Structure formats: structure tokens, C-alpha cells
């Protein structure tokens, strides 16, 4: 029963629910920007962009994975300098533009991309640009942000919910992407670009900046003034108690010296 009550507090206490919602939403957008859709089905996607044979497999698996890995380095270097919000918003803009361009190329040359090599290579280039923008922003920050916003009392249960949300969305993306590529064609890229567009405004309006903030300062960051004030009151009480204990200790020592 106590475990259920702790989970209940995540949804019925406003401050807790706001953090769970934001953490889960970040994980949602992380998947619905389309990165894993491209990773899972990159060989098929690259073939539809006019590439065939060994070149398609090499670019889809080996080179794409290398670019994905190297593109996370800016997040390692600049995340605590630039902040979470600017990097997420920059990633949203970059992925949205890249996917929109790929969708436009696929829509214009649908079925004849193999006859327009330059257009096919341009689409491939913007697939890589999309990967770069996603890998320095939503890929790492999607895991960093939820892990730093919850207080210790609810951390394990809250992160279990945010993490489960990303794998549920991952399952949905893996299930529907082949059908989207088959039925929607260029609309698949427009679909993911639309979520990238929405994610920009979600970050702008709903996500507080946590750069250089400690775990103890998260209540203030998320506007939980009551908890924040209670902590300050407790700190003031503890400080006064320490001063009182020191004063009593000094008086006791002086009394003993006087008696001696």
C-alpha cells in the first residue's frame, strides 16, 4: 500500500506531476522526432533515396552510426555551458528543417529518385544533418534532464515512469514506421518534422532551465515554493540550533573553569 501511495503522489501532487509530465514528454519527443525510425530502417530508407548495393548498406549502418556517435561530443562539452533549453531548441530546429527537406525531395521525385542522383545524395546529406542535430540535443538530453529534476523521495519511481515512456514510444515507432514508409512515403518525414516543430515550442514554454542547478535547487526551479521555503526554514532552524549548542557549550566550559 505504501508503494502505491508513493506512485499516487506522482500524479496527484501538482509539483510532482509537472516533473513526471515534462520528463515523459521529453522521452516522447525523443522518439517521435524519428531518429530510431531512421536507425531501424535506414537500409530501406537509403534504398528509397536511390542508393543501392554495398553503398546503401555502408552509409545506412556503419557511417550513420559513426556520425551518430561523434555528434554527441558537443553535448559532453557544452551541455553545462550552453544549457539544456538552447540545445534542445536548436536540435528541434535542425531536425525539423532537415526532415522537411528530405520529405520535399522524396515527394517531388517519388519513384524516380534513382534517375536523379544529385537529389538522392542531397536527401542522404540531410538525413545525416538530421542525425547530427538530434545527436547533440534530444539524444543525450532526453536522458540527462529527467534524471536531474526529481527529488530523492520520488526519484526511482518517477524515472521508472519516464524511462518506460521512451520504450513504449520506441515500440510504437518500430511498429508503424514500415507501414508509414509504404503508405505515407514522403509524408513520413513530414510527420516527424511536425513533431520536431511542436517540440521547439514545448521546450520554449514548458521546460525550465536546469543548467548548473543542484538537486536541492530543483524545487525552486519548478516553482514548488512551499517545499523550497520549508527547506530554507529548516536550514535556518538548524543554523540557530547549532549556534545555540555552541553557545551552551561555551558557557558550560566557562562554568567548569570557574568551578575549578
GIHU-V541804 format. One record per pair of residues at least 24 apart in sequence whose C-alpha atoms are under 10 Angstrom apart, sorted by the first residue. I is the first residue (numbers start at 1). J is the second residue. Records with the same first field share a line. If there is no record, write none. Layout:
I=J + J
This chain:
3=157
6=153 + 154 + 157 + 158
7=154 + 157 + 158 + 161
9=154
10=154 + 157 + 158 + 161
11=158
14=224
15=219 + 222 + 223 + 224 + 225 + 227
16=149 + 150 + 151 + 154 + 158 + 219 + 222 + 224
17=158
18=206 + 207 + 222
19=146 + 149 + 150 + 151 + 158 + 162 + 207 + 222
20=146 + 149 + 150 + 155 + 157 + 158 + 159 + 161 + 162
21=146 + 158 + 161 + 162
22=145 + 146 + 149 + 162 + 202 + 203 + 206 + 207 + 208
23=142 + 143 + 144 + 145 + 146 + 147 + 148 + 149 + 150 + 158 + 159 + 161 + 162 + 163 + 165 + 166 + 207
24=142 + 146 + 158 + 159 + 161 + 162 + 163 + 164 + 165 + 166
25=142 + 146 + 162 + 165 + 166 + 199 + 202 + 203
26=88 + 138 + 141 + 142 + 143 + 145 + 146 + 162 + 165 + 166 + 199 + 202 + 203 + 207
27=138 + 139 + 141 + 142 + 143 + 145 + 146 + 162 + 163 + 164 + 165 + 166 + 167 + 168 + 169 + 170
28=142 + 162 + 163 + 165 + 166 + 167 + 168 + 169 + 170 + 195 + 199
29=92 + 138 + 142 + 166 + 169 + 192 + 195 + 196 + 198 + 199 + 202
30=134 + 137 + 138 + 139 + 140 + 141 + 142 + 143 + 166 + 169 + 170 + 195 + 196 + 199
31=138 + 139 + 142 + 165 + 166 + 167 + 168 + 169 + 170 + 171 + 172 + 173 + 174 + 192 + 195
32=166 + 169 + 170 + 172 + 173 + 191 + 192 + 193 + 194 + 195 + 196 + 199
33=92 + 95 + 96 + 99 + 130 + 134 + 138 + 173 + 189 + 191 + 192 + 193 + 194 + 195 + 196 + 197 + 198 + 199
34=95 + 99 + 130 + 131 + 134 + 170 + 173 + 174 + 177 + 188 + 189 + 191 + 192 + 193 + 195 + 196
35=68 + 95 + 127 + 130 + 131 + 134 + 135 + 138 + 139 + 173 + 192
36=170 + 173 + 174 + 177
37=170 + 172 + 173 + 174 + 175 + 176 + 177 + 178 + 188 + 192
38=64 + 127 + 131 + 173 + 174 + 177 + 189
39=64 + 65 + 68 + 131 + 174
40=173 + 174 + 177 + 178
41=174 + 177 + 178 + 181
42=127
44=178 + 181
45=124 + 127 + 178 + 181 + 185
46=120 + 121 + 123 + 124 + 127
47=113 + 114 + 120
48=106 + 110 + 111 + 112 + 113 + 114 + 120 + 181 + 185
49=102 + 105 + 106 + 109 + 110 + 111 + 112 + 113 + 114 + 116 + 117 + 119 + 120 + 121 + 122 + 123 + 124
50=106 + 111 + 112 + 113 + 114 + 115 + 116 + 117 + 118 + 119 + 120 + 121 + 123 + 124
51=113 + 114 + 117 + 120 + 121 + 124
52=114
59=124 + 128
60=124 + 128
63=128
64=127 + 128 + 131 + 132
65=131
67=128 + 129 + 131 + 132 + 135
68=128 + 130 + 131 + 132 + 133 + 134 + 135 + 136 + 139
69=131 + 132 + 135 + 136
70=132 + 135 + 136
71=129 + 131 + 132 + 133 + 134 + 135 + 136 + 137 + 139
72=132 + 133 + 134 + 135 + 136 + 137 + 138 + 139 + 140 + 141
73=135 + 136 + 140
74=132 + 135 + 136 + 137
75=135 + 136 + 137 + 138 + 139 + 140 + 141
76=136 + 140
78=136
79=136 + 137 + 140 + 141 + 144 + 211 + 212
80=210 + 211 + 212 + 213
81=211 + 212
82=211
83=209 + 210 + 211 + 212
84=137 + 138 + 141 + 142 + 144 + 145 + 203 + 207 + 208 + 209 + 210 + 211
85=137 + 141 + 200 + 203 + 204 + 207 + 208 + 209 + 210 + 211
86=137 + 200 + 203 + 204 + 209
87=133 + 134 + 136 + 137 + 138 + 141
88=133 + 134 + 136 + 137 + 138 + 139 + 140 + 141 + 142 + 199 + 200 + 203 + 204
89=137 + 138 + 196 + 197 + 199 + 200 + 201 + 202 + 203 + 204
90=133 + 134 + 136 + 137 + 138 + 200
91=130 + 131 + 132 + 133 + 134 + 135 + 136 + 137 + 138 + 139 + 196 + 199 + 200
92=130 + 133 + 134 + 137 + 138 + 193 + 195 + 196 + 197 + 198 + 199 + 200 + 201 + 203
93=130 + 133 + 134 + 193 + 196 + 197 + 199 + 200
94=126 + 129 + 130 + 131 + 132 + 133 + 134 + 137 + 193 + 196 + 197
95=126 + 127 + 129 + 130 + 131 + 132 + 133 + 134 + 138 + 192 + 193 + 194 + 195 + 196 + 197
96=130 + 133 + 134 + 189 + 190 + 191 + 192 + 193 + 194 + 195 + 196 + 197 + 198 + 199 + 200
97=126 + 129 + 130 + 190 + 193 + 194 + 196 + 197
98=123 + 125 + 126 + 127 + 128 + 129 + 130 + 131 + 133 + 189 + 193
99=123 + 126 + 127 + 129 + 130 + 186 + 188 + 189 + 190 + 191 + 192 + 193 + 194 + 196
100=126 + 186 + 187 + 188 + 189 + 190 + 191 + 192 + 193 + 194
101=126 + 127 + 189 + 190 + 193
102=126 + 127 + 130 + 186 + 188 + 189 + 190 + 193
103=185 + 186 + 187 + 188 + 189 + 190 + 191 + 192 + 193
104=186 + 187 + 189 + 190
105=186
106=185 + 186 + 187 + 189
107=185 + 186 + 187 + 189
108=186
109=186
110=185 + 186
134=196
142=166
145=207 + 209 + 210 + 211
148=210 + 213 + 214 + 215 + 218
149=208 + 210 + 213 + 214 + 215 + 216 + 217 + 218 + 219 + 221 + 222
150=215 + 216 + 218 + 219
151=215 + 216 + 217 + 218 + 219
152=215 + 216
